Amino acid sequence: MNIFSSFFQYIKSKCSSKQENRDIMNYRIEKSFIDDDECIICLGEYNQGQNISLLFCGHRFHKPCIDYWFKYKKTCPLCDIEIKP
């Protein structure tokens, strides 16, 4: 199992899937994350009950934050890979 597969399994263990498309998986956080990760768009922490989007490049964001970002750009805010929302 590669690092990305492990990461996706970790995310899935903490969240319940809402919907998936080719480039984005949307989840609702059911359990707190162990790490001190934050959404790079709003700089807010990920908290229980929030919706997050996990991009195929492995980066995650609050769903409302990345939805707003995609209104202007169709790339990942961190690595600039093209995303098909």
Buried (B, 14 or more C-beta within 10 A) or exposed (E): EEEEEEEBEEBEEBBEEEEEEEBBBBBBBEEEBEEEEBBBBEEEEBEEEBBBBBBBBBBBBBBBBBBEBBEEEEBBBBEEBEBEB
